[in-house]
Amino acid sequence: MTTVCLGLVREVAVAFRAPRMLYLHWPFGHALGEPGNIAQQATVLHDMLSLAAMAPRPGLIVDLPYRWRRETYAAVTDWNTPSRALAEALDRAMEEPAGAAVG
């Protein structure tokens, strides 16, 4: 079964060594987003599912670029196509060696 972990502390994400990890620099207790912000939560969930389907190698830590309370999120309308943010973050992650601790 393919898994994707969502981490809120990058150092822990690196140490955890999950096969696939999304990292967000967000407050504890809000891994999927702000309470009531359905578009934001759906975006993170969409990115997690997309990474599960398309991660090219184990050991990836993908830093999502979303900023806490400073982003506007459109409703996810196409669950089959990865978000631009995830695609760009995945490209950056692929430039690093597996499990690299880059901040």
C-alpha positions as CSV (number, residue, x, y, z in Angstrom):
1,M,0.0,0.0,0.0
2,T,1.4,3.4,-1.0
3,T,1.7,5.9,1.8
4,V,2.4,9.6,2.0
5,C,3.2,11.3,5.3
6,L,2.6,14.9,6.1
7,G,5.2,16.6,8.3
8,L,5.1,19.9,10.0
9,V,8.7,19.9,11.3
10,R,11.3,19.4,8.5
11,E,14.0,17.9,10.7
12,V,11.5,15.3,11.9
13,A,10.4,14.6,8.3
14,V,14.0,13.9,7.4
15,A,14.7,11.7,10.5
16,F,11.4,9.8,10.0
17,R,12.6,8.5,6.6
18,A,9.1,7.8,5.2
19,P,9.0,6.6,1.6
20,R,7.2,9.7,0.6
21,M,6.8,12.9,2.7
22,L,5.1,16.2,2.2
23,Y,6.4,19.0,4.4
24,L,4.4,22.1,5.3
25,H,5.7,24.9,7.5
26,W,2.3,25.2,9.3
27,P,1.3,25.3,13.0
28,F,0.9,22.0,14.9
29,G,-2.6,20.6,14.8
30,H,-3.3,22.1,11.4
31,A,-1.6,19.6,9.0
32,L,-4.4,19.9,6.5
33,G,-5.0,23.6,6.9
34,E,-7.1,26.2,8.7
35,P,-10.3,25.1,10.4
36,G,-13.2,25.7,8.0
37,N,-11.0,26.4,5.0
38,I,-12.3,23.6,2.8
39,A,-10.5,24.7,-0.4
40,Q,-7.2,24.7,1.5
41,Q,-7.7,21.3,3.1
42,A,-8.8,19.8,-0.3
43,T,-5.7,21.2,-1.9
44,V,-3.4,19.6,0.6
45,L,-5.3,16.3,0.4
46,H,-5.1,16.5,-3.4
47,D,-1.4,17.0,-3.3
48,M,-1.0,14.0,-0.9
49,L,-3.0,11.7,-3.2
50,S,-1.1,13.0,-6.3
51,L,2.2,12.4,-4.7
52,A,1.1,8.8,-3.8
53,A,0.3,8.2,-7.4
54,M,3.4,9.9,-9.0
55,A,6.4,9.7,-6.7
56,P,9.2,8.4,-8.9
57,R,11.4,7.1,-6.1
58,P,11.4,6.4,-2.3
59,G,12.9,8.8,0.1
60,L,11.3,11.9,-1.3
61,I,10.6,14.9,1.0
62,V,8.6,17.4,-1.0
63,D,8.4,20.9,0.5
64,L,5.0,22.4,-0.4
65,P,5.2,26.2,-0.9
66,Y,1.9,27.1,0.8
67,R,2.1,29.8,3.4
68,W,-0.1,29.8,6.5
69,R,-3.0,32.2,6.1
70,R,-1.4,34.0,3.2
71,E,-2.8,32.0,0.3
72,T,-6.0,31.9,-1.6
73,Y,-7.0,28.4,-2.7
74,A,-9.3,27.5,-5.6
75,A,-11.6,24.6,-5.4
76,V,-10.0,21.3,-6.6
77,T,-11.9,20.5,-9.8
78,D,-9.6,17.9,-11.4
79,W,-8.5,15.2,-8.9
80,N,-6.6,13.4,-11.7
81,T,-4.1,16.2,-12.5
82,P,-1.4,17.2,-9.9
83,S,-1.4,20.8,-8.8
84,R,1.2,23.2,-10.2
85,A,2.6,23.8,-6.7
86,L,3.1,20.0,-6.2
87,A,4.6,19.5,-9.6
88,E,7.1,22.3,-9.1
89,A,7.9,21.2,-5.5
90,L,8.4,17.6,-6.8
91,D,10.8,18.9,-9.5
92,R,12.9,20.6,-6.8
93,A,12.8,17.5,-4.6
94,M,14.1,15.4,-7.4
95,E,17.2,17.6,-7.7
96,E,18.2,16.5,-4.2
97,P,19.6,13.1,-3.2
98,A,17.2,10.8,-1.5
99,G,16.6,11.8,2.1
100,A,18.6,15.0,1.8
101,A,18.2,17.4,4.7
102,V,17.7,20.6,2.8
103,G,15.9,23.5,4.5
